[in-house]
Amino acid sequence: MKLTLKEMATILNAPIKNEADVTVTNTTFDSRKVKPGDLFIPLVADNDGHQYVDAAKNNGATVALWQADHKDVPTDLPVIIVSDTLAAYQQLASHYLAQVDPLVVAVSGSNGKTTTKDFIAAIGQTSYKTVKTPENFNNEIGVPQTILSMPTDTELLVIEIGMDHPGDLTFLSNLVKPDIALLTMIGEAHIEFFKTRARIADGKMEIITGLKENGHLVFNGDEPLLLERVSQHPHLLRDSFGLNSTNDLFASDIDMTPLQANFTTNQSTQRFIIPMTGRYNVTNALSAITVGHLLHISDEKIAQALVEAPITENRTEWLDGQFGGKILSDVYNSNPTAAKEVLHFFADTPTQGKRIAVLGDMLQLGEASPVLHASLIESLDPTKIAHVYLVGEEISPLEDALKPLYPAGTVKRYAINDADRLLKDLLADLTQDDEIMLKGSHGVHLENIVAQLKK
């Protein structure tokens, strides 16, 4: 990014205070991360960013935005006065995206977004100068940050866009204007705000609202809710992927080990290998392969990229435990569909010892929370998963459902703030032949337990 103070003011149609001949090379909304040459965006939230403009200046900020309803405009730093700092941030991102004009792949879905994004970016890098969303910067704040962080020579932007409420994807899709929009799956994430999976599917279909002319929708054809909605857009260019043979691209000859999965597809004899396991990750890889084909990348390059893909940690990640056995860490986030998939996979992993599952609260499930937590019983077999440790309050209905099925003492529940006792009990229970799986919403912070268990 490279914009002068006057250029930004013109883009925003906003006045400047303390005008100077300066150029901005990056943006940030976190005063602690400001570097010389940055534009500081003071966002208005519970912790108002305007309080940190001085700190941003001291860290090297060249310019700041300033919301007009705030008093005490700085006198020692060039500022652009805007009516809404977040809206201005988004407007700058929209302008810069149009200026750089990369191909844009927008990824959304109830789960699998980040893994899919990682796969697509790895594939894209074989043929394009590629930028991807860092971490999970996928909302109305993180998406502009990702865009404005792009180098000016970016050719492919792989951007994750998320939603919490109806309308979120309409806004973000129109902001990023994708050439390819991808939907991974429909689960129960954010059902608190959408009430039903059907309404979640409606929300996810908003991703097509910003599609460029001749843009493609890539979607999970194993999901009936998506098939139904896509069929309502007969002129939409679309490609489906999945495990069912009715899809445009589907997997065959799937072979899995604890550390990887490999498969072929109906469109090629090329064997693809991914550095993680689980049929759901094969599905994620299929979506990325579909995008690779739309980007005119060969199967040979796609296969090489997938096997070497750097994957964001704590997503179906096998680790060595300090107790001598193995840890399956999938603690970045959780919802019922994702948790069941991981449990089914974990239940069939080879082990000489016992399998232990640690399951945390699944958040934002609303009124359906008790039923959805209890539904995990479908994926818990005491002959396969010997001990179950539960963490949180919302997961208590699962405890009630499991106790009649499991031997006494093999199902335990802990408060989220009782991590020390949980860790102590786990280390006392685990042997060098055992395997342990951990899955929960990010707010439960099971990653802290993983950090203590691993070597």
Backbone torsions as a table, in degrees:
resi	resn	phi	psi	omega
1	MET	NA	137.9	176.2
2	LYS	-152.4	104.4	-179.8
3	LEU	-135.9	137.8	175.8
4	THR	-80.9	164.5	177.5
5	LEU	-57.2	-45.0	-178.3
6	LYS	-66.2	-38.1	178.4
7	GLU	-62.3	-43.8	179.5
8	MET	-64.4	-41.6	179.3
9	ALA	-63.4	-36.7	178.0
10	THR	-67.7	-44.2	178.0
11	ILE	-57.7	-41.5	-175.5
12	LEU	-89.3	-6.2	-176.1
13	ASN	50.0	51.8	-172.1
14	ALA	-134.0	150.2	-179.0
15	PRO	-78.5	155.8	177.9
16	ILE	-106.7	139.9	168.2
17	LYS	-113.8	138.3	179.7
18	ASN	64.4	52.6	-174.7
19	GLU	-59.1	143.3	178.2
20	ALA	-152.9	161.7	179.0
21	ASP	-89.7	83.3	-175.2
22	VAL	-131.0	156.4	179.3
23	THR	-125.7	138.0	179.5
24	VAL	-100.1	137.3	-179.5
25	THR	-115.9	-6.8	178.8
26	ASN	-163.9	167.5	176.7
27	THR	-130.7	154.5	172.1
28	THR	-157.2	151.9	175.3
29	PHE	-106.8	3.2	-179.1
30	ASP	-112.5	110.7	-175.4
31	SER	-61.1	-24.6	-179.4
32	ARG	-73.0	-19.1	-177.2
33	LYS	-105.2	6.9	-179.3
34	VAL	-64.7	138.2	174.3
35	LYS	-123.9	158.7	177.6
36	PRO	-52.7	133.9	-179.3
37	GLY	94.1	0.1	-176.6
38	ASP	-83.4	151.0	164.0
39	LEU	-93.7	124.5	179.3
40	PHE	-95.6	130.6	-179.8
41	ILE	-107.6	102.7	179.6
42	PRO	-83.3	96.8	-177.8
43	LEU	-77.5	144.2	-179.8
44	VAL	-93.5	114.1	179.1
45	ALA	-148.7	-164.0	178.2
46	ASP	-55.3	-37.0	176.3
47	ASN	-109.2	93.9	-169.8
48	ASP	-66.1	122.1	-177.6
49	GLY	-63.3	-18.7	179.1
50	HIS	-63.7	-22.4	177.7
51	GLN	-67.2	-16.9	-171.3
52	TYR	-112.2	12.7	179.5
53	VAL	-63.8	-40.3	177.7
54	ASP	-60.8	-43.5	179.0
55	ALA	-63.1	-39.7	178.5
56	ALA	-63.2	-42.8	178.4
57	LYS	-61.2	-43.6	-179.3
58	ASN	-64.3	-27.1	178.6
59	ASN	-86.4	-1.7	174.1
60	GLY	115.3	5.4	179.6
61	ALA	-56.5	135.8	-179.6
62	THR	-89.1	-35.7	-176.7
63	VAL	-145.1	154.8	171.2
64	ALA	-134.2	149.7	164.3
65	LEU	-80.1	157.6	177.8
66	TRP	-144.7	126.1	-178.2
67	GLN	-78.9	131.6	-168.6
68	ALA	-62.1	-24.1	-179.0
69	ASP	-83.6	6.7	177.2
70	HIS	-103.3	137.2	-179.7
71	LYS	-84.7	-179.8	173.9
72	ASP	57.0	54.7	176.6
73	VAL	-59.5	132.4	-179.7
74	PRO	-57.1	147.6	178.5
75	THR	-109.3	-7.8	-175.1
76	ASP	-115.5	19.1	-179.8
77	LEU	-150.4	133.4	175.0
78	PRO	-60.6	130.4	178.7
79	VAL	-132.8	150.0	174.2
80	ILE	-109.6	123.7	-175.6
81	ILE	-88.1	118.6	-177.8
82	VAL	-126.7	160.7	-179.9
83	SER	-77.3	-26.8	-177.6
84	ASP	-151.1	115.9	-174.9
85	THR	-66.9	-36.4	179.4
86	LEU	-67.0	-45.4	179.0
87	ALA	-61.7	-37.5	178.1
88	ALA	-66.3	-40.4	176.9
89	TYR	-57.5	-46.4	-179.6
90	GLN	-66.8	-36.5	179.0
91	GLN	-66.1	-41.3	175.8
92	LEU	-62.0	-41.3	179.7
93	ALA	-62.9	-43.1	179.8
94	SER	-61.1	-43.3	179.4
95	HIS	-64.2	-45.5	-176.9
96	TYR	-67.2	-38.0	178.0
97	LEU	-61.5	-43.2	178.6
98	ALA	-65.5	-33.7	-179.6
99	GLN	-68.9	-45.9	-179.8
100	VAL	-74.1	-40.1	174.3
101	ASP	57.5	52.4	174.2
102	PRO	-79.3	166.0	163.3
103	LEU	-66.1	139.1	-176.7
104	VAL	-120.6	124.7	171.5
105	VAL	-111.5	116.5	179.3
106	ALA	-102.9	129.1	-175.2
107	VAL	-116.9	128.8	174.5
108	SER	-144.2	170.4	-178.2
109	GLY	151.6	162.8	-176.7
110	SER	-69.1	-33.7	169.4
111	ASN	-156.1	164.4	-175.0
112	GLY	91.7	-2.2	-176.3
113	LYS	-60.3	-48.8	-171.8
114	THR	-71.9	-41.8	176.8
115	THR	-61.2	-44.5	178.9
116	THR	-61.9	-44.1	177.2
117	LYS	-57.4	-44.3	179.5
118	ASP	-62.2	-42.9	178.5
119	PHE	-62.0	-48.1	-176.9
120	ILE	-63.1	-43.0	-179.8
121	ALA	-62.4	-40.8	178.4
122	ALA	-62.4	-41.9	177.9
123	ILE	-66.1	-45.3	-178.6
124	GLY	-60.2	-36.1	-176.7
125	GLN	-65.2	-15.8	177.5
126	THR	-71.1	-19.9	-173.8
127	SER	-136.2	-12.3	-175.7
128	TYR	-135.7	154.1	168.1
129	LYS	-75.1	109.5	-164.1
130	THR	-115.2	138.8	172.6
131	VAL	-124.7	139.7	176.9
132	LYS	-126.6	159.1	175.5
133	THR	-56.5	126.9	174.2
134	PRO	-77.1	143.3	177.2
135	GLU	49.4	-123.9	179.2
136	ASN	-126.2	47.3	178.9
137	PHE	-75.1	71.7	-168.3
138	ASN	-119.2	16.4	-178.5
139	ASN	-114.1	-166.2	-174.2
140	GLU	-66.3	-14.1	175.5
141	ILE	-98.9	-46.5	-176.3
142	GLY	-68.6	-33.9	-179.4
143	VAL	-64.9	-48.6	174.6
144	PRO	-59.0	-37.7	179.3
145	GLN	-61.3	-43.6	178.5
146	THR	-61.6	-46.0	-178.5
147	ILE	-61.5	-47.7	-175.1
148	LEU	-73.1	-12.0	177.0
149	SER	-89.3	-5.9	-179.3
150	MET	-65.2	137.5	166.1
151	PRO	-63.2	155.1	-176.6
152	THR	-68.0	-17.4	-179.3
153	ASP	-99.2	16.6	179.4
154	THR	-62.4	132.5	179.3
155	GLU	-105.8	-25.5	-178.5
156	LEU	-139.7	124.5	176.3
157	LEU	-111.7	118.1	176.8
158	VAL	-104.6	107.9	-168.7
159	ILE	-122.5	128.3	178.7
160	GLU	-87.4	129.8	176.7
161	ILE	-126.3	130.1	-175.9
162	GLY	-114.5	174.0	177.7
163	MET	-144.8	146.2	171.4
164	ASP	-114.9	-29.1	-173.7
165	HIS	-138.1	158.5	173.2
166	PRO	-55.0	139.0	179.8
167	GLY	97.1	-19.5	-177.3
168	ASP	-61.0	-45.8	-177.0
169	LEU	-74.0	-27.7	173.2
170	THR	-58.5	-47.9	-179.4
171	PHE	-63.8	-49.8	-174.7
172	LEU	-68.9	-36.5	178.0
173	SER	-64.6	-40.1	177.8
174	ASN	-70.9	-24.4	176.1
175	LEU	-73.3	-45.7	-174.0
176	VAL	-90.8	-19.3	177.7
177	LYS	47.2	69.5	-173.2
178	PRO	-69.6	147.1	166.4
179	ASP	-81.0	-33.8	177.1
180	ILE	-131.7	126.4	174.9
181	ALA	-111.7	133.8	-174.1
182	LEU	-126.4	131.7	175.5
183	LEU	-115.8	119.4	-175.2
184	THR	-77.4	-52.6	-178.7
185	MET	-170.0	169.2	175.7
186	ILE	-114.0	119.2	176.4
187	GLY	-122.7	-148.3	-177.6
188	GLU	-108.5	6.0	179.9
189	ALA	-57.4	132.0	177.9
190	HIS	68.7	20.3	179.0
191	ILE	-64.1	-19.2	175.1
192	GLU	-55.6	-35.7	-176.4
193	PHE	-97.8	-19.3	-176.3
194	PHE	-106.8	-19.3	175.1
195	LYS	76.8	-40.8	-179.0
196	THR	-136.9	158.9	176.1
197	ARG	-64.5	-32.5	178.5
198	ALA	-62.0	-40.6	178.7
199	ARG	-71.8	-31.9	173.4
200	ILE	-61.8	-43.3	177.9
201	ALA	-61.1	-40.3	176.1
202	ASP	-59.4	-43.8	179.4
203	GLY	-63.1	-41.1	-179.3
204	LYS	-67.0	-32.8	179.5
205	MET	-68.3	-13.0	174.7
206	GLU	-59.9	-17.6	-177.5
207	ILE	-60.6	-22.9	-177.8
208	ILE	-81.0	-9.4	-174.1
209	THR	-65.4	-29.4	-179.2
210	GLY	-101.0	4.1	-178.5
211	LEU	-55.1	135.0	174.3
212	LYS	-64.4	160.7	173.5
213	GLU	-57.7	132.8	-175.9
214	ASN	69.1	17.2	174.0
215	GLY	-72.8	158.4	-177.5
216	HIS	-111.9	141.4	166.0
217	LEU	-100.7	126.6	173.8
218	VAL	-110.1	124.8	-172.1
219	PHE	-142.8	158.5	179.9
220	ASN	-77.5	104.8	-177.5
221	GLY	-77.7	-3.9	174.4
222	ASP	-79.5	-8.2	-176.7
223	GLU	-99.6	108.3	-178.5
224	PRO	-56.9	-34.5	-179.1
225	LEU	-63.7	-34.8	177.4
226	LEU	-76.4	-41.3	178.0
227	LEU	-56.0	-44.3	-179.2
228	GLU	-61.3	-43.9	-176.0
229	ARG	-75.6	-36.8	178.3
230	VAL	-65.3	-34.9	-179.1
231	SER	-63.8	-18.3	178.8
232	GLN	-79.7	-1.2	179.9
233	HIS	-125.2	73.4	-171.6
234	PRO	-62.4	-23.6	-177.7
235	HIS	-94.8	1.2	-179.5
236	LEU	-75.6	128.1	173.3
237	LEU	-70.4	124.8	-173.9
238	ARG	-145.5	153.3	174.5
239	ASP	-139.0	129.6	179.9
240	SER	-103.8	151.3	176.5
241	PHE	-135.5	161.9	177.1
242	GLY	158.5	-171.3	-179.3
243	LEU	-92.7	-18.3	179.3
244	ASN	-80.3	145.4	-175.6
245	SER	-73.8	-2.8	176.7
246	THR	-80.2	-9.1	-177.4
247	ASN	-81.3	158.2	175.3
248	ASP	-61.4	-40.8	175.7
249	LEU	-126.4	124.1	177.6
250	PHE	-138.6	158.5	-177.0
251	ALA	-89.6	149.9	172.8
252	SER	-140.6	163.3	177.3
253	ASP	51.5	51.7	-178.6
254	ILE	-78.9	131.7	177.4
255	ASP	-131.8	130.9	-176.4
256	MET	-127.1	142.2	169.1
257	THR	-119.5	173.0	178.5
258	PRO	-60.3	-20.2	-173.9
259	LEU	-111.0	-14.8	-177.6
260	GLN	-157.5	165.8	173.4
261	ALA	-128.6	145.8	174.7
262	ASN	-138.4	152.7	-171.8
263	PHE	-165.7	165.3	168.3
264	THR	-113.3	179.3	177.2
265	THR	-130.6	169.1	178.2
266	ASN	-68.7	-14.2	-175.3
267	GLN	-101.4	-3.1	-173.4
268	SER	-161.2	156.0	172.2
269	THR	-89.7	-4.4	179.5
270	GLN	-60.4	132.3	174.6
271	ARG	-93.0	129.7	-179.6
272	PHE	-106.0	136.5	178.1
273	ILE	-123.3	132.6	176.1
274	ILE	-118.8	146.0	-173.8
275	PRO	-83.2	37.8	176.1
276	MET	-157.3	169.0	-173.2
277	THR	-121.2	178.6	-179.5
278	GLY	100.2	135.8	-179.3
279	ARG	-62.9	-31.1	178.8
280	TYR	-65.2	-30.9	176.4
281	ASN	-77.6	-27.7	170.4
282	VAL	-61.3	-42.3	177.5
283	THR	-61.5	-43.0	176.8
284	ASN	-59.6	-41.6	179.2
285	ALA	-64.5	-38.9	178.2
286	LEU	-60.1	-38.9	178.9
287	SER	-64.0	-40.6	-180.0
288	ALA	-68.5	-37.3	177.2
289	ILE	-62.5	-41.7	177.9
290	THR	-58.8	-45.1	177.9
291	VAL	-62.9	-41.9	177.6
292	GLY	-57.0	-41.5	177.8
293	HIS	-63.3	-41.8	179.0
294	LEU	-65.3	-25.9	177.3
295	LEU	-89.4	6.0	176.2
296	HIS	63.3	39.4	177.2
297	ILE	-101.5	136.0	-174.8
298	SER	-70.3	156.2	177.6
299	ASP	-61.6	-33.6	179.2
300	GLU	-62.7	-45.6	178.2
301	LYS	-66.9	-40.3	179.0
302	ILE	-60.6	-46.4	-178.7
303	ALA	-61.3	-43.6	179.7
304	GLN	-64.3	-39.7	180.0
305	ALA	-66.7	-40.6	-177.8
306	LEU	-65.6	-43.3	-176.5
307	VAL	-67.2	-24.8	-178.5
308	GLU	-104.4	6.1	-172.5
309	ALA	-61.4	127.7	173.4
310	PRO	-76.5	124.3	-173.8
311	ILE	-107.8	136.0	177.1
312	THR	-58.0	135.2	-173.3
313	GLU	-65.8	160.2	177.6
314	ASN	68.8	25.6	172.8
315	ARG	-124.1	102.2	-177.2
316	THR	45.7	52.5	-174.4
317	GLU	-108.8	122.7	176.2
318	TRP	-85.6	132.8	-179.2
319	LEU	-131.6	155.2	173.0
320	ASP	-83.5	131.7	-179.6
321	GLY	-92.9	150.8	177.5
322	GLN	-64.9	-17.8	179.7
323	PHE	-83.3	-5.2	177.5
324	GLY	104.2	-17.8	179.7
325	GLY	-98.9	-161.7	-174.3
326	LYS	-110.0	149.1	177.2
327	ILE	-118.4	130.2	170.8
328	LEU	-104.1	104.6	-176.7
329	SER	-98.0	118.7	174.8
330	ASP	-139.4	57.2	-166.7
331	VAL	-104.9	8.1	-177.1
332	TYR	-65.3	-41.2	177.1
333	ASN	-164.0	174.0	-177.3
334	SER	-156.7	148.4	166.4
335	ASN	-149.1	167.9	-172.6
336	PRO	-56.7	-44.5	-179.3
337	THR	-61.1	-47.4	-178.9
338	ALA	-64.9	-41.9	-179.0
339	ALA	-63.4	-41.4	179.4
340	LYS	-64.2	-40.0	179.5
341	GLU	-62.2	-44.7	-179.2
342	VAL	-67.1	-40.7	179.2
343	LEU	-62.9	-42.6	179.1
344	HIS	-61.7	-42.7	178.3
345	PHE	-64.5	-48.6	-176.3
346	PHE	-60.7	-37.0	-177.3
347	ALA	-62.4	-22.1	-177.5
348	ASP	-107.4	6.6	177.9
349	THR	-73.1	140.4	-179.6
350	PRO	-70.1	137.5	176.9
351	THR	-154.4	148.5	175.5
352	GLN	-91.3	-11.8	180.0
353	GLY	-112.9	-143.6	-179.6
354	LYS	-107.1	159.1	175.7
355	ARG	-102.6	135.0	-179.6
356	ILE	-124.0	131.1	177.9
357	ALA	-110.9	133.2	172.4
358	VAL	-114.5	116.7	-175.4
359	LEU	-121.7	127.6	179.4
360	GLY	-103.6	167.9	175.7
361	ASP	-48.7	142.6	169.9
362	MET	-105.5	116.0	-169.1
363	LEU	-91.2	165.8	176.9
364	GLN	61.9	37.8	176.7
365	LEU	-99.3	-6.0	174.6
366	GLY	61.2	-143.0	-176.2
367	GLU	-64.5	-23.3	-178.6
368	ALA	-81.6	-2.1	-173.2
369	SER	-54.2	-49.5	-178.4
370	PRO	-58.9	-45.2	-178.2
371	VAL	-67.3	-42.0	-177.1
372	LEU	-69.9	-37.7	175.4
373	HIS	-65.2	-44.5	-179.9
374	ALA	-63.6	-26.8	-176.9
375	SER	-67.0	-14.9	177.5
376	LEU	-65.4	-13.7	177.9
377	ILE	-59.1	-26.8	179.2
378	GLU	-60.7	-23.5	-174.5
379	SER	-110.8	12.2	-178.5
380	LEU	-120.9	111.4	-179.0
381	ASP	-115.2	118.1	-177.2
382	PRO	-62.1	-18.8	176.4
383	THR	-79.5	-13.2	-179.7
384	LYS	-113.7	-42.6	177.3
385	ILE	-113.3	105.8	-166.7
386	ALA	-75.9	-39.7	-176.6
387	HIS	-127.3	141.8	178.7
388	VAL	-127.3	122.7	175.7
389	TYR	-109.0	125.0	-177.6
390	LEU	-110.9	143.7	-176.3
391	VAL	-130.7	119.2	176.7
392	GLY	120.0	177.3	-179.9
393	GLU	-94.1	-39.8	-174.5
394	GLU	-66.6	-20.9	-177.5
395	ILE	-86.0	1.3	-177.0
396	SER	-59.1	-32.9	176.0
397	PRO	-60.1	-30.2	176.4
398	LEU	-69.4	-37.9	176.0
399	GLU	-58.0	-46.2	-179.7
400	ASP	-62.3	-36.6	-178.7
401	ALA	-74.1	-33.3	-175.0
402	LEU	-80.5	-34.5	-170.0
403	LYS	-58.5	-36.0	176.2
404	PRO	-68.0	-20.4	-175.9
405	LEU	-95.2	-26.3	-174.4
406	TYR	-102.4	148.2	175.2
407	PRO	-58.6	152.0	-179.5
408	ALA	-55.7	135.8	176.4
409	GLY	86.6	-3.3	-178.2
410	THR	-98.6	-4.8	173.1
411	VAL	-121.6	120.0	-178.1
412	LYS	-132.6	150.3	178.5
413	ARG	-129.9	143.5	-175.7
414	TYR	-130.9	150.2	171.4
415	ALA	-70.9	153.8	-179.3
416	ILE	-59.1	-34.7	-178.1
417	ASN	-87.3	11.3	-179.6
418	ASP	-108.5	41.4	-175.1
419	ALA	-64.4	-33.8	-178.2
420	ASP	-62.9	-43.6	-179.8
421	ARG	-68.5	-39.6	177.2
422	LEU	-59.2	-48.1	-178.9
423	LEU	-62.3	-43.2	179.3
424	LYS	-60.1	-45.0	-179.2
425	ASP	-67.7	-38.0	178.6
426	LEU	-64.1	-46.1	-179.0
427	LEU	-64.8	-30.6	176.8
428	ALA	-72.9	-27.4	-175.6
429	ASP	-87.3	-33.0	-171.6
430	LEU	-79.4	141.4	172.9
431	THR	-122.1	173.4	-175.4
432	GLN	-68.3	-14.3	179.2
433	ASP	-95.7	-2.8	-172.3
434	ASP	-88.3	161.5	170.9
435	GLU	-124.3	143.0	179.2
436	ILE	-130.0	135.9	178.1
437	MET	-115.7	138.0	178.4
438	LEU	-127.2	131.5	-178.7
439	LYS	-149.2	130.1	178.0
440	GLY	-173.7	165.5	176.4
441	SER	-64.9	154.4	-175.7
442	HIS	-58.0	-33.2	-178.4
443	GLY	-67.0	-13.2	178.2
444	VAL	-84.9	-20.7	175.3
445	HIS	59.5	46.4	174.6
446	LEU	-69.0	-13.2	176.2
447	GLU	-61.2	-26.1	177.2
448	ASN	-69.3	-35.4	176.6
449	ILE	-69.2	-42.7	177.8
450	VAL	-57.4	-44.2	-178.5
451	ALA	-60.6	-33.8	-179.8
452	GLN	-80.8	-26.4	-177.6
453	LEU	-84.3	-30.4	-173.6
454	LYS	-80.8	163.7	179.2
455	LYS	-64.7	NA	NA
